[in-house]
Amino acid sequence: MRKARTRVVAVEDGLRPVAEALRERGYEVMTFTEGNLDQAEALVVSGQDDNLLGVHTRQVRGPVISAEGKTPVEIVRRVEKELGGPEV
């Protein structure tokens, strides 16, 4: 039987409540830098800078989710909708 793998979500610095909410739901959360984006299955950004760190969506395997105007619960729901849950 194959062991479940935890989904990895990169979260922009400054979005601590979002990171905590994702961890509580079972996701592995990491702070993103340009060098580690290929490890993340989704990216959560503040939405306040259109191109933070020069990041382009082609560097990310999955969705880029803007946190602007959303609660941590809304963001977790969006991540779950996009990724299908914390484990594969």
PDB file of N, CA, C and O in Angstrom:
ATOM      1  N   MET A   1       0.843  -1.187   0.000  1.00  0.00           N
ATOM      2  CA  MET A   1       0.000   0.000   0.000  1.00  0.00           C
ATOM      3  C   MET A   1       0.882   1.242   0.000  1.00  0.00           C
ATOM      4  O   MET A   1       1.851   1.321   0.756  1.00  0.00           O
ATOM      5  N   ARG A   2       0.552   2.199  -0.837  1.00  0.00           N
ATOM      6  CA  ARG A   2       1.337   3.419  -0.981  1.00  0.00           C
ATOM      7  C   ARG A   2       1.010   4.412   0.138  1.00  0.00           C
ATOM      8  O   ARG A   2      -0.153   4.614   0.490  1.00  0.00           O
ATOM      9  N   LYS A   3       2.043   5.013   0.678  1.00  0.00           N
ATOM     10  CA  LYS A   3       1.872   6.006   1.736  1.00  0.00           C
ATOM     11  C   LYS A   3       1.380   7.331   1.151  1.00  0.00           C
ATOM     12  O   LYS A   3       1.858   7.774   0.106  1.00  0.00           O
ATOM     13  N   ALA A   4       0.421   7.957   1.835  1.00  0.00           N
ATOM     14  CA  ALA A   4      -0.102   9.246   1.385  1.00  0.00           C
ATOM     15  C   ALA A   4       0.981  10.315   1.468  1.00  0.00           C
ATOM     16  O   ALA A   4       1.803  10.321   2.384  1.00  0.00           O
ATOM     17  N   ARG A   5       0.965  11.214   0.495  1.00  0.00           N
ATOM     18  CA  ARG A   5       1.921  12.322   0.468  1.00  0.00           C
ATOM     19  C   ARG A   5       1.164  13.601   0.795  1.00  0.00           C
ATOM     20  O   ARG A   5       0.087  13.860   0.259  1.00  0.00           O
ATOM     21  N   THR A   6       1.746  14.390   1.680  1.00  0.00           N
ATOM     22  CA  THR A   6       1.129  15.652   2.074  1.00  0.00           C
ATOM     23  C   THR A   6       1.323  16.688   0.978  1.00  0.00           C
ATOM     24  O   THR A   6       2.416  16.832   0.431  1.00  0.00           O
ATOM     25  N   ARG A   7       0.260  17.402   0.665  1.00  0.00           N
ATOM     26  CA  ARG A   7       0.312  18.482  -0.326  1.00  0.00           C
ATOM     27  C   ARG A   7       1.089  19.661   0.240  1.00  0.00           C
ATOM     28  O   ARG A   7       0.985  19.967   1.428  1.00  0.00           O
ATOM     29  N   VAL A   8       1.864  20.320  -0.608  1.00  0.00           N
ATOM     30  CA  VAL A   8       2.707  21.433  -0.200  1.00  0.00           C
ATOM     31  C   VAL A   8       2.157  22.732  -0.789  1.00  0.00           C
ATOM     32  O   VAL A   8       1.927  22.836  -1.993  1.00  0.00           O
ATOM     33  N   VAL A   9       1.951  23.717   0.084  1.00  0.00           N
ATOM     34  CA  VAL A   9       1.457  25.024  -0.333  1.00  0.00           C
ATOM     35  C   VAL A   9       2.470  26.079   0.112  1.00  0.00           C
ATOM     36  O   VAL A   9       2.846  26.131   1.283  1.00  0.00           O
ATOM     37  N   ALA A  10       2.904  26.908  -0.817  1.00  0.00           N
ATOM     38  CA  ALA A  10       3.806  28.018  -0.491  1.00  0.00           C
ATOM     39  C   ALA A  10       2.952  29.244  -0.184  1.00  0.00           C
ATOM     40  O   ALA A  10       2.025  29.577  -0.922  1.00  0.00           O
ATOM     41  N   VAL A  11       3.285  29.905   0.922  1.00  0.00           N
ATOM     42  CA  VAL A  11       2.510  31.062   1.369  1.00  0.00           C
ATOM     43  C   VAL A  11       3.453  32.251   1.538  1.00  0.00           C
ATOM     44  O   VAL A  11       4.522  32.136   2.137  1.00  0.00           O
ATOM     45  N   GLU A  12       3.040  33.377   1.003  1.00  0.00           N
ATOM     46  CA  GLU A  12       3.836  34.605   1.092  1.00  0.00           C
ATOM     47  C   GLU A  12       4.017  35.020   2.551  1.00  0.00           C
ATOM     48  O   GLU A  12       3.108  34.871   3.368  1.00  0.00           O
ATOM     49  N   ASP A  13       5.197  35.539   2.862  1.00  0.00           N
ATOM     50  CA  ASP A  13       5.434  36.105   4.191  1.00  0.00           C
ATOM     51  C   ASP A  13       4.355  37.129   4.495  1.00  0.00           C
ATOM     52  O   ASP A  13       3.912  37.850   3.601  1.00  0.00           O
ATOM     53  N   GLY A  14       3.930  37.199   5.739  1.00  0.00           N
ATOM     54  CA  GLY A  14       2.925  38.173   6.128  1.00  0.00           C
ATOM     55  C   GLY A  14       1.513  37.602   6.128  1.00  0.00           C
ATOM     56  O   GLY A  14       0.570  38.280   6.536  1.00  0.00           O
ATOM     57  N   LEU A  15       1.363  36.369   5.676  1.00  0.00           N
ATOM     58  CA  LEU A  15       0.046  35.722   5.660  1.00  0.00           C
ATOM     59  C   LEU A  15      -0.005  34.606   6.702  1.00  0.00           C
ATOM     60  O   LEU A  15      -0.475  33.502   6.429  1.00  0.00           O
ATOM     61  N   ARG A  16       0.480  34.913   7.878  1.00  0.00           N
ATOM     62  CA  ARG A  16       0.575  33.926   8.952  1.00  0.00           C
ATOM     63  C   ARG A  16      -0.760  33.242   9.271  1.00  0.00           C
ATOM     64  O   ARG A  16      -0.785  32.020   9.412  1.00  0.00           O
ATOM     65  N   PRO A  17      -1.879  33.989   9.391  1.00  0.00           N
ATOM     66  CA  PRO A  17      -3.154  33.312   9.672  1.00  0.00           C
ATOM     67  C   PRO A  17      -3.539  32.290   8.596  1.00  0.00           C
ATOM     68  O   PRO A  17      -4.132  31.255   8.901  1.00  0.00           O
ATOM     69  N   VAL A  18      -3.204  32.582   7.363  1.00  0.00           N
ATOM     70  CA  VAL A  18      -3.482  31.654   6.263  1.00  0.00           C
ATOM     71  C   VAL A  18      -2.614  30.409   6.417  1.00  0.00           C
ATOM     72  O   VAL A  18      -3.104  29.285   6.303  1.00  0.00           O
ATOM     73  N   ALA A  19      -1.328  30.613   6.676  1.00  0.00           N
ATOM     74  CA  ALA A  19      -0.416  29.489   6.859  1.00  0.00           C
ATOM     75  C   ALA A  19      -0.873  28.595   8.011  1.00  0.00           C
ATOM     76  O   ALA A  19      -0.857  27.370   7.891  1.00  0.00           O
ATOM     77  N   GLU A  20      -1.275  29.199   9.114  1.00  0.00           N
ATOM     78  CA  GLU A  20      -1.739  28.425  10.271  1.00  0.00           C
ATOM     79  C   GLU A  20      -3.008  27.643   9.938  1.00  0.00           C
ATOM     80  O   GLU A  20      -3.144  26.485  10.332  1.00  0.00           O
ATOM     81  N   ALA A  21      -3.932  28.267   9.219  1.00  0.00           N
ATOM     82  CA  ALA A  21      -5.183  27.593   8.841  1.00  0.00           C
ATOM     83  C   ALA A  21      -4.902  26.399   7.923  1.00  0.00           C
ATOM     84  O   ALA A  21      -5.528  25.349   8.062  1.00  0.00           O
ATOM     85  N   LEU A  22      -3.973  26.556   6.997  1.00  0.00           N
ATOM     86  CA  LEU A  22      -3.617  25.462   6.100  1.00  0.00           C
ATOM     87  C   LEU A  22      -2.956  24.316   6.870  1.00  0.00           C
ATOM     88  O   LEU A  22      -3.258  23.150   6.620  1.00  0.00           O
ATOM     89  N   ARG A  23      -2.061  24.636   7.801  1.00  0.00           N
ATOM     90  CA  ARG A  23      -1.423  23.596   8.622  1.00  0.00           C
ATOM     91  C   ARG A  23      -2.462  22.824   9.432  1.00  0.00           C
ATOM     92  O   ARG A  23      -2.393  21.601   9.545  1.00  0.00           O
ATOM     93  N   GLU A  24      -3.422  23.552   9.992  1.00  0.00           N
ATOM     94  CA  GLU A  24      -4.483  22.908  10.780  1.00  0.00           C
ATOM     95  C   GLU A  24      -5.287  21.919   9.946  1.00  0.00           C
ATOM     96  O   GLU A  24      -5.805  20.937  10.477  1.00  0.00           O
ATOM     97  N   ARG A  25      -5.396  22.171   8.648  1.00  0.00           N
ATOM     98  CA  ARG A  25      -6.140  21.283   7.750  1.00  0.00           C
ATOM     99  C   ARG A  25      -5.281  20.147   7.203  1.00  0.00           C
ATOM    100  O   ARG A  25      -5.776  19.288   6.475  1.00  0.00           O
ATOM    101  N   GLY A  26      -3.982  20.141   7.555  1.00  0.00           N
ATOM    102  CA  GLY A  26      -3.119  19.036   7.167  1.00  0.00           C
ATOM    103  C   GLY A  26      -2.165  19.285   6.018  1.00  0.00           C
ATOM    104  O   GLY A  26      -1.481  18.362   5.574  1.00  0.00           O
ATOM    105  N   TYR A  27      -2.105  20.508   5.531  1.00  0.00           N
ATOM    106  CA  TYR A  27      -1.175  20.837   4.448  1.00  0.00           C
ATOM    107  C   TYR A  27       0.208  21.123   5.003  1.00  0.00           C
ATOM    108  O   TYR A  27       0.351  21.588   6.134  1.00  0.00           O
ATOM    109  N   GLU A  28       1.221  20.841   4.201  1.00  0.00           N
ATOM    110  CA  GLU A  28       2.578  21.276   4.523  1.00  0.00           C
ATOM    111  C   GLU A  28       2.712  22.682   3.964  1.00  0.00           C
ATOM    112  O   GLU A  28       2.429  22.915   2.789  1.00  0.00           O
ATOM    113  N   VAL A  29       3.139  23.612   4.790  1.00  0.00           N
ATOM    114  CA  VAL A  29       3.235  25.014   4.388  1.00  0.00           C
ATOM    115  C   VAL A  29       4.692  25.448   4.408  1.00  0.00           C
ATOM    116  O   VAL A  29       5.431  25.157   5.349  1.00  0.00           O
ATOM    117  N   MET A  30       5.087  26.142   3.364  1.00  0.00           N
ATOM    118  CA  MET A  30       6.437  26.691   3.303  1.00  0.00           C
ATOM    119  C   MET A  30       6.365  28.137   2.852  1.00  0.00           C
ATOM    120  O   MET A  30       5.449  28.534   2.132  1.00  0.00           O
ATOM    121  N   THR A  31       7.351  28.921   3.289  1.00  0.00           N
ATOM    122  CA  THR A  31       7.484  30.287   2.803  1.00  0.00           C
ATOM    123  C   THR A  31       8.137  30.186   1.440  1.00  0.00           C
ATOM    124  O   THR A  31       9.081  29.419   1.252  1.00  0.00           O
ATOM    125  N   PHE A  32       7.637  30.956   0.494  1.00  0.00           N
ATOM    126  CA  PHE A  32       8.204  30.785  -0.839  1.00  0.00           C
ATOM    127  C   PHE A  32       9.305  31.773  -1.152  1.00  0.00           C
ATOM    128  O   PHE A  32       9.330  32.912  -0.685  1.00  0.00           O
ATOM    129  N   THR A  33      10.210  31.274  -1.966  1.00  0.00           N
ATOM    130  CA  THR A  33      11.254  32.066  -2.602  1.00  0.00           C
ATOM    131  C   THR A  33      11.292  31.585  -4.049  1.00  0.00           C
ATOM    132  O   THR A  33      10.740  30.530  -4.362  1.00  0.00           O
ATOM    133  N   GLU A  34      11.918  32.324  -4.910  1.00  0.00           N
ATOM    134  CA  GLU A  34      11.970  31.887  -6.304  1.00  0.00           C
ATOM    135  C   GLU A  34      12.611  30.516  -6.448  1.00  0.00           C
ATOM    136  O   GLU A  34      12.269  29.764  -7.361  1.00  0.00           O
ATOM    137  N   GLY A  35      13.534  30.184  -5.558  1.00  0.00           N
ATOM    138  CA  GLY A  35      14.255  28.921  -5.665  1.00  0.00           C
ATOM    139  C   GLY A  35      13.468  27.695  -5.259  1.00  0.00           C
ATOM    140  O   GLY A  35      13.866  26.582  -5.599  1.00  0.00           O
ATOM    141  N   ASN A  36      12.364  27.853  -4.542  1.00  0.00           N
ATOM    142  CA  ASN A  36      11.644  26.662  -4.092  1.00  0.00           C
ATOM    143  C   ASN A  36      10.238  26.539  -4.651  1.00  0.00           C
ATOM    144  O   ASN A  36       9.479  25.679  -4.203  1.00  0.00           O
ATOM    145  N   LEU A  37       9.874  27.356  -5.598  1.00  0.00           N
ATOM    146  CA  LEU A  37       8.514  27.322  -6.138  1.00  0.00           C
ATOM    147  C   LEU A  37       8.171  26.001  -6.810  1.00  0.00           C
ATOM    148  O   LEU A  37       7.005  25.610  -6.840  1.00  0.00           O
ATOM    149  N   ASP A  38       9.164  25.311  -7.348  1.00  0.00           N
ATOM    150  CA  ASP A  38       8.885  24.046  -8.015  1.00  0.00           C
ATOM    151  C   ASP A  38       8.464  22.959  -7.035  1.00  0.00           C
ATOM    152  O   ASP A  38       7.960  21.920  -7.459  1.00  0.00           O
ATOM    153  N   GLN A  39       8.659  23.172  -5.731  1.00  0.00           N
ATOM    154  CA  GLN A  39       8.261  22.203  -4.712  1.00  0.00           C
ATOM    155  C   GLN A  39       6.801  22.375  -4.301  1.00  0.00           C
ATOM    156  O   GLN A  39       6.196  21.449  -3.760  1.00  0.00           O
ATOM    157  N   ALA A  40       6.239  23.537  -4.551  1.00  0.00           N
ATOM    158  CA  ALA A  40       4.874  23.846  -4.113  1.00  0.00           C
ATOM    159  C   ALA A  40       3.850  23.421  -5.159  1.00  0.00           C
ATOM    160  O   ALA A  40       4.085  23.525  -6.363  1.00  0.00           O
ATOM    161  N   GLU A  41       2.711  22.942  -4.671  1.00  0.00           N
ATOM    162  CA  GLU A  41       1.614  22.563  -5.558  1.00  0.00           C
ATOM    163  C   GLU A  41       0.623  23.706  -5.734  1.00  0.00           C
ATOM    164  O   GLU A  41      -0.205  23.692  -6.645  1.00  0.00           O
ATOM    165  N   ALA A  42       0.718  24.693  -4.852  1.00  0.00           N
ATOM    166  CA  ALA A  42      -0.103  25.905  -4.953  1.00  0.00           C
ATOM    167  C   ALA A  42       0.664  27.026  -4.273  1.00  0.00           C
ATOM    168  O   ALA A  42       1.539  26.787  -3.440  1.00  0.00           O
ATOM    169  N   LEU A  43       0.324  28.244  -4.640  1.00  0.00           N
ATOM    170  CA  LEU A  43       0.995  29.418  -4.111  1.00  0.00           C
ATOM    171  C   LEU A  43      -0.066  30.414  -3.655  1.00  0.00           C
ATOM    172  O   LEU A  43      -0.972  30.755  -4.416  1.00  0.00           O
ATOM    173  N   VAL A  44       0.049  30.881  -2.406  1.00  0.00           N
ATOM    174  CA  VAL A  44      -0.881  31.883  -1.892  1.00  0.00           C
ATOM    175  C   VAL A  44      -0.113  33.186  -1.726  1.00  0.00           C
ATOM    176  O   VAL A  44       0.886  33.248  -1.010  1.00  0.00           O
ATOM    177  N   VAL A  45      -0.598  34.230  -2.402  1.00  0.00           N
ATOM    178  CA  VAL A  45       0.046  35.536  -2.365  1.00  0.00           C
ATOM    179  C   VAL A  45      -0.916  36.569  -1.796  1.00  0.00           C
ATOM    180  O   VAL A  45      -2.131  36.373  -1.813  1.00  0.00           O
ATOM    181  N   SER A  46      -0.369  37.664  -1.294  1.00  0.00           N
ATOM    182  CA  SER A  46      -1.200  38.705  -0.696  1.00  0.00           C
ATOM    183  C   SER A  46      -2.077  39.395  -1.730  1.00  0.00           C
ATOM    184  O   SER A  46      -3.159  39.884  -1.405  1.00  0.00           O
ATOM    185  N   GLY A  47      -1.615  39.435  -2.969  1.00  0.00           N
ATOM    186  CA  GLY A  47      -2.370  40.108  -4.019  1.00  0.00           C
ATOM    187  C   GLY A  47      -2.079  41.587  -4.087  1.00  0.00           C
ATOM    188  O   GLY A  47      -2.639  42.291  -4.927  1.00  0.00           O
ATOM    189  N   GLN A  48      -1.205  42.074  -3.210  1.00  0.00           N
ATOM    190  CA  GLN A  48      -0.908  43.498  -3.175  1.00  0.00           C
ATOM    191  C   GLN A  48       0.171  43.889  -4.161  1.00  0.00           C
ATOM    192  O   GLN A  48       0.337  45.072  -4.459  1.00  0.00           O
ATOM    193  N   ASP A  49       0.901  42.925  -4.667  1.00  0.00           N
ATOM    194  CA  ASP A  49       1.928  43.174  -5.666  1.00  0.00           C
ATOM    195  C   ASP A  49       1.661  42.220  -6.822  1.00  0.00           C
ATOM    196  O   ASP A  49       1.673  41.004  -6.634  1.00  0.00           O
ATOM    197  N   ASP A  50       1.424  42.747  -7.993  1.00  0.00           N
ATOM    198  CA  ASP A  50       1.068  41.909  -9.132  1.00  0.00           C
ATOM    199  C   ASP A  50       2.137  40.893  -9.499  1.00  0.00           C
ATOM    200  O   ASP A  50       1.819  39.835 -10.043  1.00  0.00           O
ATOM    201  N   ASN A  51       3.393  41.191  -9.215  1.00  0.00           N
ATOM    202  CA  ASN A  51       4.457  40.281  -9.615  1.00  0.00           C
ATOM    203  C   ASN A  51       5.522  40.226  -8.518  1.00  0.00           C
ATOM    204  O   ASN A  51       6.660  40.652  -8.718  1.00  0.00           O
ATOM    205  N   LEU A  52       5.142  39.709  -7.391  1.00  0.00           N
ATOM    206  CA  LEU A  52       6.020  39.616  -6.234  1.00  0.00           C
ATOM    207  C   LEU A  52       7.294  38.849  -6.569  1.00  0.00           C
ATOM    208  O   LEU A  52       7.235  37.748  -7.116  1.00  0.00           O
ATOM    209  N   LEU A  53       8.420  39.421  -6.246  1.00  0.00           N
ATOM    210  CA  LEU A  53       9.726  38.805  -6.470  1.00  0.00           C
ATOM    211  C   LEU A  53       9.984  38.428  -7.930  1.00  0.00           C
ATOM    212  O   LEU A  53      10.879  37.634  -8.218  1.00  0.00           O
ATOM    213  N   GLY A  54       9.213  38.989  -8.837  1.00  0.00           N
ATOM    214  CA  GLY A  54       9.383  38.615 -10.230  1.00  0.00           C
ATOM    215  C   GLY A  54       8.861  37.223 -10.530  1.00  0.00           C
ATOM    216  O   GLY A  54       9.246  36.621 -11.533  1.00  0.00           O
ATOM    217  N   VAL A  55       7.992  36.702  -9.679  1.00  0.00           N
ATOM    218  CA  VAL A  55       7.459  35.352  -9.836  1.00  0.00           C
ATOM    219  C   VAL A  55       6.487  35.322 -11.010  1.00  0.00           C
ATOM    220  O   VAL A  55       5.640  36.205 -11.150  1.00  0.00           O
ATOM    221  N   HIS A  56       6.613  34.327 -11.828  1.00  0.00           N
ATOM    222  CA  HIS A  56       5.700  34.119 -12.943  1.00  0.00           C
ATOM    223  C   HIS A  56       4.996  32.790 -12.723  1.00  0.00           C
ATOM    224  O   HIS A  56       5.613  31.832 -12.257  1.00  0.00           O
ATOM    225  N   THR A  57       3.731  32.722 -13.049  1.00  0.00           N
ATOM    226  CA  THR A  57       2.964  31.511 -12.775  1.00  0.00           C
ATOM    227  C   THR A  57       3.542  30.276 -13.451  1.00  0.00           C
ATOM    228  O   THR A  57       3.291  29.162 -12.990  1.00  0.00           O
ATOM    229  N   ARG A  58       4.290  30.428 -14.505  1.00  0.00           N
ATOM    230  CA  ARG A  58       4.864  29.255 -15.166  1.00  0.00           C
ATOM    231  C   ARG A  58       5.854  28.520 -14.277  1.00  0.00           C
ATOM    232  O   ARG A  58       6.184  27.368 -14.558  1.00  0.00           O
ATOM    233  N   GLN A  59       6.339  29.153 -13.210  1.00  0.00           N
ATOM    234  CA  GLN A  59       7.276  28.515 -12.299  1.00  0.00           C
ATOM    235  C   GLN A  59       6.566  27.677 -11.242  1.00  0.00           C
ATOM    236  O   GLN A  59       7.218  26.935 -10.508  1.00  0.00           O
ATOM    237  N   VAL A  60       5.268  27.782 -11.154  1.00  0.00           N
ATOM    238  CA  VAL A  60       4.498  27.084 -10.140  1.00  0.00           C
ATOM    239  C   VAL A  60       3.716  25.965 -10.812  1.00  0.00           C
ATOM    240  O   VAL A  60       3.122  26.168 -11.871  1.00  0.00           O
ATOM    241  N   ARG A  61       3.714  24.778 -10.197  1.00  0.00           N
ATOM    242  CA  ARG A  61       3.018  23.624 -10.771  1.00  0.00           C
ATOM    243  C   ARG A  61       1.506  23.770 -10.731  1.00  0.00           C
ATOM    244  O   ARG A  61       0.798  23.221 -11.575  1.00  0.00           O
ATOM    245  N   GLY A  62       1.018  24.510  -9.753  1.00  0.00           N
ATOM    246  CA  GLY A  62      -0.424  24.595  -9.558  1.00  0.00           C
ATOM    247  C   GLY A  62      -0.927  26.015  -9.541  1.00  0.00           C
ATOM    248  O   GLY A  62      -0.291  26.919 -10.083  1.00  0.00           O
ATOM    249  N   PRO A  63      -2.076  26.208  -8.913  1.00  0.00           N
ATOM    250  CA  PRO A  63      -2.715  27.523  -8.918  1.00  0.00           C
ATOM    251  C   PRO A  63      -1.982  28.559  -8.065  1.00  0.00           C
ATOM    252  O   PRO A  63      -1.336  28.228  -7.071  1.00  0.00           O
ATOM    253  N   VAL A  64      -2.101  29.810  -8.480  1.00  0.00           N
ATOM    254  CA  VAL A  64      -1.642  30.947  -7.688  1.00  0.00           C
ATOM    255  C   VAL A  64      -2.909  31.603  -7.159  1.00  0.00           C
ATOM    256  O   VAL A  64      -3.749  32.069  -7.929  1.00  0.00           O
ATOM    257  N   ILE A  65      -3.035  31.634  -5.844  1.00  0.00           N
ATOM    258  CA  ILE A  65      -4.263  32.105  -5.201  1.00  0.00           C
ATOM    259  C   ILE A  65      -3.995  33.432  -4.502  1.00  0.00           C
ATOM    260  O   ILE A  65      -3.083  33.541  -3.683  1.00  0.00           O
ATOM    261  N   SER A  66      -4.794  34.430  -4.833  1.00  0.00           N
ATOM    262  CA  SER A  66      -4.670  35.740  -4.201  1.00  0.00           C
ATOM    263  C   SER A  66      -5.468  35.752  -2.906  1.00  0.00           C
ATOM    264  O   SER A  66      -6.629  35.346  -2.880  1.00  0.00           O
ATOM    265  N   ALA A  67      -4.840  36.219  -1.832  1.00  0.00           N
ATOM    266  CA  ALA A  67      -5.501  36.309  -0.533  1.00  0.00           C
ATOM    267  C   ALA A  67      -6.214  37.640  -0.346  1.00  0.00           C
ATOM    268  O   ALA A  67      -6.908  37.842   0.650  1.00  0.00           O
ATOM    269  N   GLU A  68      -6.048  38.537  -1.291  1.00  0.00           N
ATOM    270  CA  GLU A  68      -6.601  39.881  -1.151  1.00  0.00           C
ATOM    271  C   GLU A  68      -8.115  39.839  -0.949  1.00  0.00           C
ATOM    272  O   GLU A  68      -8.847  39.302  -1.781  1.00  0.00           O
ATOM    273  N   GLY A  69      -8.572  40.409   0.161  1.00  0.00           N
ATOM    274  CA  GLY A  69      -9.993  40.507   0.459  1.00  0.00           C
ATOM    275  C   GLY A  69     -10.642  39.220   0.932  1.00  0.00           C
ATOM    276  O   GLY A  69     -11.865  39.151   1.049  1.00  0.00           O
ATOM    277  N   LYS A  70      -9.838  38.195   1.207  1.00  0.00           N
ATOM    278  CA  LYS A  70     -10.384  36.907   1.623  1.00  0.00           C
ATOM    279  C   LYS A  70      -9.946  36.562   3.053  1.00  0.00           C
ATOM    280  O   LYS A  70      -8.881  36.980   3.506  1.00  0.00           O
ATOM    281  N   THR A  71     -10.777  35.802   3.741  1.00  0.00           N
ATOM    282  CA  THR A  71     -10.427  35.315   5.075  1.00  0.00           C
ATOM    283  C   THR A  71      -9.574  34.058   4.928  1.00  0.00           C
ATOM    284  O   THR A  71      -9.573  33.437   3.865  1.00  0.00           O
ATOM    285  N   PRO A  72      -8.842  33.673   5.984  1.00  0.00           N
ATOM    286  CA  PRO A  72      -8.088  32.423   5.920  1.00  0.00           C
ATOM    287  C   PRO A  72      -8.976  31.219   5.572  1.00  0.00           C
ATOM    288  O   PRO A  72      -8.550  30.337   4.826  1.00  0.00           O
ATOM    289  N   VAL A  73     -10.185  31.175   6.099  1.00  0.00           N
ATOM    290  CA  VAL A  73     -11.103  30.064   5.810  1.00  0.00           C
ATOM    291  C   VAL A  73     -11.450  30.021   4.316  1.00  0.00           C
ATOM    292  O   VAL A  73     -11.491  28.945   3.720  1.00  0.00           O
ATOM    293  N   GLU A  74     -11.697  31.177   3.719  1.00  0.00           N
ATOM    294  CA  GLU A  74     -12.003  31.230   2.285  1.00  0.00           C
ATOM    295  C   GLU A  74     -10.820  30.752   1.451  1.00  0.00           C
ATOM    296  O   GLU A  74     -10.997  30.081   0.434  1.00  0.00           O
ATOM    297  N   ILE A  75      -9.625  31.100   1.885  1.00  0.00           N
ATOM    298  CA  ILE A  75      -8.419  30.697   1.152  1.00  0.00           C
ATOM    299  C   ILE A  75      -8.215  29.190   1.261  1.00  0.00           C
ATOM    300  O   ILE A  75      -7.885  28.533   0.273  1.00  0.00           O
ATOM    301  N   VAL A  76      -8.411  28.644   2.457  1.00  0.00           N
ATOM    302  CA  VAL A  76      -8.288  27.190   2.638  1.00  0.00           C
ATOM    303  C   VAL A  76      -9.294  26.471   1.740  1.00  0.00           C
ATOM    304  O   VAL A  76      -8.950  25.480   1.097  1.00  0.00           O
ATOM    305  N   ARG A  77     -10.513  26.953   1.692  1.00  0.00           N
ATOM    306  CA  ARG A  77     -11.536  26.341   0.821  1.00  0.00           C
ATOM    307  C   ARG A  77     -11.100  26.366  -0.636  1.00  0.00           C
ATOM    308  O   ARG A  77     -11.290  25.395  -1.368  1.00  0.00           O
ATOM    309  N   ARG A  78     -10.517  27.478  -1.047  1.00  0.00           N
ATOM    310  CA  ARG A  78     -10.051  27.601  -2.438  1.00  0.00           C
ATOM    311  C   ARG A  78      -8.913  26.611  -2.723  1.00  0.00           C
ATOM    312  O   ARG A  78      -8.878  25.968  -3.772  1.00  0.00           O
ATOM    313  N   VAL A  79      -7.982  26.504  -1.762  1.00  0.00           N
ATOM    314  CA  VAL A  79      -6.880  25.554  -1.919  1.00  0.00           C
ATOM    315  C   VAL A  79      -7.443  24.136  -2.012  1.00  0.00           C
ATOM    316  O   VAL A  79      -7.022  23.358  -2.868  1.00  0.00           O
ATOM    317  N   GLU A  80      -8.388  23.797  -1.139  1.00  0.00           N
ATOM    318  CA  GLU A  80      -8.980  22.463  -1.157  1.00  0.00           C
ATOM    319  C   GLU A  80      -9.719  22.193  -2.467  1.00  0.00           C
ATOM    320  O   GLU A  80      -9.679  21.079  -2.988  1.00  0.00           O
ATOM    321  N   LYS A  81     -10.384  23.202  -2.992  1.00  0.00           N
ATOM    322  CA  LYS A  81     -11.074  23.050  -4.281  1.00  0.00           C
ATOM    323  C   LYS A  81     -10.080  22.791  -5.401  1.00  0.00           C
ATOM    324  O   LYS A  81     -10.314  21.948  -6.267  1.00  0.00           O
ATOM    325  N   GLU A  82      -8.970  23.518  -5.379  1.00  0.00           N
ATOM    326  CA  GLU A  82      -7.967  23.405  -6.445  1.00  0.00           C
ATOM    327  C   GLU A  82      -7.149  22.113  -6.345  1.00  0.00           C
ATOM    328  O   GLU A  82      -6.853  21.486  -7.362  1.00  0.00           O
ATOM    329  N   LEU A  83      -6.784  21.715  -5.119  1.00  0.00           N
ATOM    330  CA  LEU A  83      -5.890  20.579  -4.942  1.00  0.00           C
ATOM    331  C   LEU A  83      -6.616  19.288  -4.558  1.00  0.00           C
ATOM    332  O   LEU A  83      -6.060  18.200  -4.701  1.00  0.00           O
ATOM    333  N   GLY A  84      -7.845  19.403  -4.075  1.00  0.00           N
ATOM    334  CA  GLY A  84      -8.599  18.212  -3.732  1.00  0.00           C
ATOM    335  C   GLY A  84      -8.336  17.671  -2.334  1.00  0.00           C
ATOM    336  O   GLY A  84      -8.785  16.567  -2.025  1.00  0.00           O
ATOM    337  N   GLY A  85      -7.639  18.391  -1.489  1.00  0.00           N
ATOM    338  CA  GLY A  85      -7.412  17.938  -0.125  1.00  0.00           C
ATOM    339  C   GLY A  85      -5.944  17.925   0.234  1.00  0.00           C
ATOM    340  O   GLY A  85      -5.087  18.068  -0.637  1.00  0.00           O
ATOM    341  N   PRO A  86      -5.639  17.750   1.540  1.00  0.00           N
ATOM    342  CA  PRO A  86      -4.268  17.853   2.009  1.00  0.00           C
ATOM    343  C   PRO A  86      -3.361  16.683   1.674  1.00  0.00           C
ATOM    344  O   PRO A  86      -2.143  16.804   1.799  1.00  0.00           O
ATOM    345  N   GLU A  87      -3.924  15.540   1.247  1.00  0.00           N
ATOM    346  CA  GLU A  87      -3.076  14.385   0.940  1.00  0.00           C
ATOM    347  C   GLU A  87      -3.441  13.779  -0.403  1.00  0.00           C
ATOM    348  O   GLU A  87      -4.591  13.828  -0.841  1.00  0.00           O
ATOM    349  N   VAL A  88      -2.439  13.210  -1.037  1.00  0.00           N
ATOM    350  CA  VAL A  88      -2.656  12.489  -2.293  1.00  0.00           C
ATOM    351  C   VAL A  88      -2.285  11.049  -2.107  1.00  0.00           C
ATOM    352  O   VAL A  88      -2.391  10.258  -3.044  1.00  0.00           O
TER     353      VAL A  88
END
